[in-house]
Amino acid sequence: MAISAGDKIPSATLTIMASEGPTPVSTEELFGQGRSVLFAVPGAFTPTCSAQHLPGFVEHAEAIKAKGVDRVVCMAVNDTFVMSAWGKSSNVGDSVTMAADGNGEFTEALGLGMDASAFGMGKRSQRFALIIEDGIVTEVLVEAPGEFRVSSAEFVLEKL
């Protein structure tokens, strides 16, 4: 069952690239305090993700944070090296935290996984966005297959 508004974020470990290298970070640490926007993509460097999804959040990060959001997090079922490279190639800087769910455990705990084996991608995340306040989900925005609308930065900004 997929996570719903009012649910607590599941406990899991994601990985971010820090100056000292790959660094595990708990979902409690990342989302437990303050207001966060988490958006997930099926894969780093994939067409819609690279051309629209991530760039939209980079472009609108300041406006999102001006609405009281403490952090914007991009997540994919990719390793931290791929997520870091994608962030660098997309000029993310400090606007968005690039988080790897390498084994898809957090994605599965959210109930938002998908099987993209038919496309040679294995198990991945659906395209979605969550608004989280002090570890509690307040908005769940999951895209229909093949769509890109409700998880966009522009739509999230309207929901804040």
N, C-alpha and C positions, 0 to 999 in steps of 0.2 A: 504494500500500500504506500502511495506517495505521501510525502510530508504535506501538511496542511497548515493554514494560518492558525496560530495559537499553539502549535507544537514547538517543543524545545529542539534545538539543533542537535543531531546525534553526536556522540563523542567519537572522534576519529583523529587521525594524524594526517596532515597534508605536509608537503615539502615545498619550501621556498628557497631560492638561491640568495644567499647572503654573501657578504664580502669574504667570509671564511669558507664558503662552499655550501653545498646542500644542507639545509637546516630544517629539521622536523618542527612543526608547529601544530599544537593541538587546536581543534575547533573551538574549544572553550577559550583558549588564549586569543584566537583570531576573532571570534564572534561573540564572546561572552559578555563584553562590556561595551556600551555605546551602540551606535547605529551603524549598520553595515549593509552594503549592497554586494551580493554574490551573484555573478553571472557565470554560467557554464556553457561551454561550447563542445561540439562533438570532437573537434581536434584542432590543435595548433596548426597554423599554416594552411588550413583548408580554405576554399574560396570564400564563402559567406563570412566565415569567422574572421578572416584576414582583411577582407575588403570592406566589411560593414560593422560586424559586431564589436570587435575590440577597438577599432578606430572611433566608433561612436562614443564609447565610454572614455577613451582618452580625450576626445574633443570636449565632452560634457562633464568631465571630472570635477572641475571647479564649480560648475552650476549645481551638480549633485551634492558636493560637499557643503555648498552654501545653504542647502536645505537641511543641514544638521547631520549629514552622514560623515562618520569618522573615517571610514575606509571603503574603498571599492576593490573587490577581489575578483579576478578572472581565474576560473578553474577549468581544467580539462583532464581527461584520463590520458595523460602523457607524462613522461618523466620530467624532472626538474630542469635538466639540461636543455630539453626541447622548449619548455615553457620560458626559460631564461633567454634563450636565443630568439624566440618569437617576440618576447618583450623588447629586446634590444633592437631587432629589425623593424619593430613597429614604433620605435621611439616613445615607449611608455614612460620612461623615467620613473618618478615617484608617484605618478598619478593613479596607477593601478598596481595592486599586488598580484603577481603572477604565481598562482599556487598549483602545484602538481598533485593529482590524485592518482599516482602511478599505477596502483593495482585496482582502482575503481571501488575501493571499499567504502569511502564516504558517499560516493554516487549511489551505490547500492543501498546504503543505510538510509539515504534520502528517498529511495524508491523511484529514482529518476534515471536509471540506467537504460540502455538500449543495446540491442545486438546488431552491430553493423558489419557482421561477418560477410554478408552478401557483397559488400563493397571492399572487402579485404582489410577492414579496420578493427575487427574483433569487437569486444565489449567496450562501449563508450558511454558518454553522458548524453542525455537529451539536451537540447538547447533550452535553457531556462534562466530565470532571474529570481532571486529571493531578496526581500527586504527583511532585515533581522534587527531586532532591538533587544539588547541585553540577553542574547542567546535564544530569544523567542522569535519565531517567524511571524511576520505580520502580513506579508504578501507573497503569494506563490504564483509565478507567471511562467507557464510552461507552453512552449510552442507546439502547434500541431505539426506532424511530420511534413518536412519540406517548406515550412513557413519561417519567416523572420519578421516579427512585428512586436509581440507582447514582451519579449525579453530585450528589446532594443533600449539603448540609453535614453532615447527620447520618450518612450513609453514609461520607463521607470521614473524618469524625471517628473512626468505628469502624476504618477502615483504617490510621490513623496509629499 
